[in-house]
Amino acid sequence: MAKKEIVWSDLAKLELSNVLEFYVLRNENSDYSLKILEEVEDLLENAI
């Protein structure tokens, strides 16, 4: 079976970055943003 690749658009990358930055500023630490990023990475890994 051929391996599939998920390609993020520039807008999607920017939106993810904006969301992560928002929570860093709002919570004054990066804990929640790191949790979000880990979840996104897990979802992407399992989607392929």
Residue pairs with C-beta under 8 A, 6 or more apart in sequence:
3 48
4 48
5 48
6 44
6 47
6 48
8 16
16 40
19 33
19 36
20 33
20 36
20 37
21 33
23 32
23 33
23 36
24 30
24 33
27 33
